[in-house]
Amino acid sequence: MSLPETYKAIISDEKGEPLSKEFPLPKPSTDQVLIQVAFAPINPTDLMKLKGFYGKPTDHASSLIGSEGSGTVVAVGDGLKIPHKVGDRVHITSGTWGQYLLIDSEKVYPILQVDLSLEDAASHFINPGTVYYMGALAERGGHKAAIHTVGASALGRMLIKFFKQKGIKLINIVRKEEQIEELKNIGADYVLNSQAPDFEVKLKELAEKESATIAFDAIAGDFTAKILTCQPPKSYCYAYGALSGSPILSGINRVELMKGKVVKVLFLPQFIREVTEKGQVREVMKEIHSLLPTIFKTNVQKVYDINDLKDAIEFYNKNSSKGKVLLKLN
């Protein structure tokens, strides 16, 4: 196929706003492949990078936004460590908000299922990988039950199914009464409404009854303190988000820490480093990707052309709990 001389990609301007920029189309060098990007989801990490959370924005191609996506191999370099071929459908990571992506062969993963669409293949690691990591932490620590603070989210629904498969009880926390029945219909063990007047009493009762000695919190601030207070002694609470906009350790009583309770940060890149150091990264990715049609299936609620990015971000910010919003790059 004939390839263009240039391509468009999204970077961040000095104000943290998305900027479409044109780059010369690169040619693969040693151990590199060129991907024509099909779809990329909007993730919280992408918006954080856009705002400069991970460093000052530049106009270099390495500053491209986008943490995951799907596409097709259109050119390959020599000396590939992983033998990708032109025409292969693949999962990709990092810098996916662009029409093309030049990337090392080891950072590209084949789409295992022939009938898995490129749309469904795009959200292949951020949520599924986080859920997988949560499962690994729960099993590694021998925890019988867990608490999750954003049960109605796309990640939360995956976690319900994944922990059900592993035999780990899960106490799910939501903010709306109608979400209780929704989660029970997909197999949730317990669902509590954080807005109910007896929420903390019920959470403490359940946490003690089921020995919920591990928790995963995406809210932070005072809510982390509430979760930790309701957990049994010698419990762990992993913070993996800060939806409240408050610091993670805000309001935590030292008395709870004196009971052997620990607050830690769950950081997905740390998990990647762990499995990479053990030489297991492709094995783990293969296991995660095998579950994409089932347990890790992602609901795609809307697809936007990359030229309508600002509209896509606005829609995502208002509807993030209802499913993924995808960007169509080509």
CORCOR-V563724 format. One record per pair of residues at least 24 apart in sequence whose C-alpha atoms are under 10 Angstrom apart, sorted by the first residue. I is the first residue (numbers start at 0). GAP is how many residues later the second one is. Records with the same first field share a line. If there is no record, write none. Layout:
BEGIN
I->GAP ; GAP
END
This chain:
BEGIN
0->73 ; 74 ; 85 ; 86
1->72
2->33 ; 71 ; 72
5->93 ; 94
6->91 ; 92 ; 93 ; 94
7->89 ; 90 ; 91 ; 92 ; 298 ; 299 ; 321
8->52 ; 54 ; 55 ; 56 ; 57 ; 86 ; 87 ; 88 ; 89 ; 90 ; 91 ; 92 ; 297 ; 320
9->40 ; 49 ; 51 ; 53 ; 54 ; 55 ; 56 ; 85 ; 86 ; 87 ; 88 ; 89 ; 296 ; 297 ; 299
10->38 ; 39 ; 46 ; 47 ; 48 ; 49 ; 50 ; 51 ; 52 ; 53 ; 54 ; 55 ; 84 ; 86 ; 87
11->35 ; 37 ; 38 ; 39 ; 40 ; 44 ; 45 ; 46 ; 47 ; 51 ; 52 ; 53
12->37 ; 38 ; 39 ; 43 ; 44 ; 45 ; 46
13->36 ; 37 ; 38 ; 42 ; 43 ; 44 ; 45
14->35 ; 36 ; 37 ; 42
15->31 ; 32 ; 33 ; 34 ; 35 ; 36 ; 37 ; 40 ; 41
16->30 ; 33 ; 34 ; 35 ; 293
17->29 ; 32 ; 33 ; 47 ; 291 ; 292 ; 295
18->31 ; 40 ; 290
19->77 ; 78 ; 286 ; 287 ; 289
20->38 ; 39 ; 40 ; 43 ; 77
21->39 ; 76 ; 77
22->36 ; 37 ; 38 ; 75 ; 77
23->37
24->74 ; 75 ; 76 ; 77
25->74 ; 75 ; 76
26->48 ; 49 ; 50 ; 75
27->46 ; 47 ; 48 ; 49 ; 50 ; 74 ; 75 ; 76
28->47 ; 48 ; 49 ; 50 ; 51 ; 73 ; 74 ; 75
29->46 ; 47 ; 48 ; 49 ; 50 ; 51 ; 74 ; 75
30->45 ; 46 ; 47 ; 48 ; 49 ; 50 ; 51 ; 52 ; 53 ; 72 ; 73 ; 74 ; 75
31->43 ; 44 ; 45 ; 46 ; 47 ; 48 ; 49 ; 50 ; 52 ; 70 ; 71 ; 72 ; 73 ; 74 ; 75 ; 76
32->40 ; 41 ; 42 ; 43 ; 44 ; 45 ; 47 ; 49 ; 50 ; 51 ; 52 ; 53 ; 68 ; 69 ; 70 ; 71 ; 72 ; 73 ; 74 ; 75
33->37 ; 38 ; 39 ; 40 ; 41 ; 42 ; 43 ; 52 ; 66 ; 67 ; 68 ; 69 ; 70 ; 71
34->35 ; 36 ; 37 ; 38 ; 39 ; 40 ; 41 ; 51 ; 52 ; 53 ; 54 ; 55 ; 56 ; 57 ; 61 ; 63 ; 64 ; 65 ; 66 ; 67 ; 68 ; 73
35->34 ; 35 ; 36 ; 37 ; 38 ; 39 ; 51 ; 53 ; 54 ; 60 ; 62 ; 63 ; 64 ; 65 ; 66 ; 293 ; 294
36->32 ; 33 ; 34 ; 35 ; 36 ; 37 ; 52 ; 53 ; 54 ; 55 ; 59 ; 60 ; 61 ; 62 ; 63 ; 64 ; 81 ; 85 ; 291 ; 292 ; 293
37->31 ; 32 ; 33 ; 34 ; 51 ; 52 ; 58 ; 59 ; 60 ; 61 ; 62 ; 80 ; 81 ; 83 ; 84 ; 288 ; 289 ; 290 ; 291 ; 292
38->29 ; 30 ; 31 ; 32 ; 52 ; 57 ; 58 ; 59 ; 60 ; 79 ; 80 ; 81 ; 82 ; 83 ; 84 ; 264 ; 265 ; 266 ; 267 ; 287 ; 288 ; 289 ; 290 ; 291
39->26 ; 27 ; 28 ; 29 ; 30 ; 31 ; 51 ; 52 ; 53 ; 55 ; 56 ; 57 ; 58 ; 78 ; 79 ; 81 ; 82 ; 83 ; 84 ; 263 ; 266 ; 284 ; 285 ; 286 ; 287 ; 288 ; 289
40->25 ; 26 ; 27 ; 28 ; 29 ; 55 ; 56 ; 78 ; 79 ; 81 ; 82 ; 83 ; 85 ; 259 ; 262 ; 263 ; 275 ; 283 ; 284 ; 285 ; 286 ; 287
41->24 ; 25 ; 26 ; 27 ; 55 ; 81 ; 267 ; 270 ; 271 ; 274 ; 275 ; 278 ; 282 ; 283 ; 284 ; 285
42->24 ; 25 ; 80 ; 83 ; 84 ; 270 ; 273 ; 277 ; 281 ; 282 ; 283
43->82 ; 197 ; 199 ; 272 ; 273 ; 276
44->81 ; 196
45->48 ; 49 ; 50 ; 51
46->266 ; 270
60->34 ; 37 ; 40 ; 41
61->32 ; 33
62->31 ; 32
63->30 ; 31 ; 32 ; 33 ; 34 ; 37
64->29 ; 30 ; 31 ; 32 ; 33
65->26 ; 27 ; 28 ; 29 ; 30 ; 31 ; 32 ; 261
66->25 ; 26 ; 27 ; 28 ; 29 ; 30 ; 56 ; 58 ; 59
67->24 ; 25 ; 26 ; 27 ; 28 ; 29 ; 53 ; 54 ; 55 ; 56 ; 57 ; 58
68->24 ; 25 ; 26 ; 27 ; 28 ; 49 ; 50 ; 51 ; 52 ; 53 ; 54 ; 55 ; 56 ; 257 ; 258 ; 260
69->26 ; 38 ; 39 ; 40 ; 41 ; 47 ; 48 ; 49 ; 50 ; 51 ; 52 ; 53 ; 54 ; 259
70->25 ; 28 ; 29 ; 30 ; 37 ; 39 ; 40 ; 47 ; 48 ; 50 ; 51 ; 258 ; 259
71->28 ; 38 ; 39 ; 46
72->27 ; 28 ; 29 ; 35
73->26
74->27
75->26 ; 27 ; 28 ; 29
76->27 ; 28
78->26
79->24 ; 25 ; 26
80->24 ; 25
81->24 ; 25 ; 26 ; 27
83->24 ; 25 ; 26
88->24 ; 25 ; 28 ; 29 ; 32
89->28 ; 31 ; 32
90->27 ; 30 ; 31 ; 32 ; 33 ; 34 ; 198
91->29 ; 30 ; 31 ; 32 ; 33
92->29 ; 30 ; 31 ; 32 ; 33
95->26 ; 231 ; 233
96->209 ; 212 ; 230 ; 231 ; 232
97->208 ; 229 ; 230 ; 231 ; 232
98->207 ; 229 ; 230 ; 231
99->229 ; 230
105->175 ; 176
106->174 ; 175
107->174
108->173 ; 176 ; 177 ; 180
109->176 ; 179
110->175 ; 178 ; 179 ; 181
111->174 ; 177 ; 178 ; 180
112->176 ; 177 ; 179 ; 180
114->178
115->176 ; 177
116->176
118->179 ; 181 ; 184 ; 207 ; 208 ; 209
119->172 ; 173 ; 177 ; 178 ; 179 ; 180 ; 204 ; 206
120->168 ; 171 ; 172 ; 176 ; 177
121->176 ; 202 ; 204 ; 205
122->169 ; 173 ; 174 ; 175 ; 176 ; 177 ; 201 ; 202 ; 203
123->161 ; 164 ; 165 ; 167 ; 168 ; 172 ; 173 ; 174
124->143 ; 160 ; 163 ; 164 ; 167 ; 171
125->29 ; 142
126->27 ; 28 ; 29 ; 31 ; 32 ; 141 ; 169 ; 171
127->26 ; 27 ; 30 ; 31 ; 34 ; 157 ; 160 ; 161 ; 163 ; 164 ; 167 ; 168 ; 169 ; 170
128->26 ; 139 ; 142 ; 143 ; 155 ; 156 ; 159 ; 160 ; 167
129->25 ; 28 ; 29 ; 110 ; 136 ; 137 ; 138 ; 139 ; 141
130->24 ; 25 ; 26 ; 27 ; 28 ; 29 ; 31 ; 32 ; 137 ; 157 ; 165
131->26 ; 27 ; 30 ; 31 ; 139 ; 152 ; 153 ; 155 ; 156 ; 164
132->133 ; 134 ; 135 ; 137 ; 138 ; 139
133->25 ; 28 ; 29 ; 80 ; 81 ; 82 ; 104 ; 132 ; 134 ; 137
134->24 ; 27 ; 28 ; 31 ; 33
135->135
136->77 ; 101 ; 129
137->25 ; 28 ; 30 ; 75 ; 76 ; 77 ; 98
138->27 ; 29
140->72 ; 73 ; 95
141->26 ; 71 ; 72
142->25 ; 26 ; 67 ; 68 ; 69 ; 70 ; 71 ; 72 ; 92 ; 93
143->24 ; 25 ; 26 ; 66 ; 67 ; 68 ; 69 ; 70
144->24 ; 25 ; 26 ; 61 ; 62 ; 63 ; 64 ; 65 ; 66 ; 67 ; 68 ; 69 ; 70
145->24 ; 25 ; 26 ; 61 ; 64 ; 65 ; 66 ; 67 ; 68 ; 69 ; 70 ; 85 ; 89 ; 90 ; 91
146->24 ; 25 ; 26 ; 43 ; 44 ; 56 ; 59 ; 60 ; 65 ; 66 ; 67 ; 68 ; 69 ; 70 ; 80 ; 84 ; 90
147->24 ; 25 ; 26 ; 43 ; 66 ; 67 ; 68 ; 69 ; 70 ; 79 ; 89 ; 90
148->24 ; 25 ; 26 ; 43 ; 45 ; 66 ; 67 ; 68 ; 69 ; 70 ; 71 ; 74 ; 75 ; 78 ; 90
149->24 ; 25 ; 66 ; 67 ; 68 ; 69 ; 93 ; 171
150->24 ; 28 ; 29 ; 32 ; 37 ; 40 ; 41 ; 42 ; 170
151->24 ; 27 ; 28 ; 30 ; 31 ; 39 ; 169 ; 170
152->167 ; 168 ; 169 ; 170
153->142 ; 143 ; 144 ; 145 ; 146 ; 166 ; 167 ; 168 ; 169 ; 170
154->141 ; 143 ; 166 ; 168
155->27 ; 165
156->25 ; 26 ; 29 ; 30 ; 31 ; 138 ; 139 ; 140 ; 141
157->28 ; 136 ; 137 ; 138 ; 139 ; 140
158->29 ; 136 ; 137
159->24 ; 26 ; 27 ; 28 ; 29 ; 30 ; 135
160->25 ; 26 ; 27 ; 133 ; 134 ; 135
161->129 ; 133 ; 134
162->25 ; 26
163->24 ; 25
164->130
167->42 ; 44
168->41 ; 42 ; 43
169->37 ; 40 ; 42 ; 44 ; 45
170->32 ; 35 ; 36 ; 39 ; 41 ; 44
171->31
172->26 ; 30 ; 44
193->29
199->26 ; 27 ; 29 ; 30
200->29
201->28
202->24 ; 26 ; 27 ; 28
203->24 ; 25 ; 26 ; 27 ; 28
204->25 ; 26 ; 27
205->24 ; 25
206->24 ; 25
207->24 ; 25
210->24
211->24
212->24 ; 48
213->24 ; 47 ; 48 ; 49
214->24 ; 48
215->24 ; 25 ; 47 ; 48 ; 49 ; 50
216->24 ; 25 ; 26 ; 31 ; 48 ; 49
217->24 ; 25 ; 26 ; 30 ; 48
218->24 ; 25 ; 26 ; 27 ; 28 ; 29
219->24 ; 25 ; 26 ; 27 ; 28 ; 29 ; 30 ; 31
220->24 ; 25 ; 26 ; 27 ; 28 ; 29 ; 30 ; 31
221->24 ; 25 ; 26 ; 27 ; 28 ; 29 ; 30
222->25 ; 26 ; 27 ; 28 ; 29
223->24 ; 25 ; 26 ; 27 ; 28 ; 39
224->24 ; 25 ; 26 ; 27 ; 28 ; 31 ; 38
225->25 ; 26 ; 27
226->25
227->24 ; 25 ; 28 ; 29 ; 33 ; 34 ; 35
228->24 ; 26 ; 27 ; 28 ; 30 ; 32
229->26
230->25 ; 30
231->24 ; 27 ; 28 ; 29
232->24 ; 25 ; 26 ; 27 ; 28 ; 29
233->24 ; 25 ; 26 ; 27 ; 28
234->24 ; 25 ; 26 ; 27 ; 28
235->24 ; 25 ; 26 ; 27 ; 28
236->24 ; 25 ; 26 ; 27 ; 28 ; 29
237->24 ; 25 ; 26 ; 27 ; 28 ; 29
238->24 ; 25 ; 26 ; 27 ; 28
239->24 ; 25 ; 26 ; 27 ; 28
240->24 ; 25 ; 26
297->25 ; 26
298->24 ; 25 ; 26
299->24 ; 25 ; 26
300->24 ; 25
301->24 ; 25
302->24 ; 25
303->24 ; 25
304->24 ; 25
305->24
END
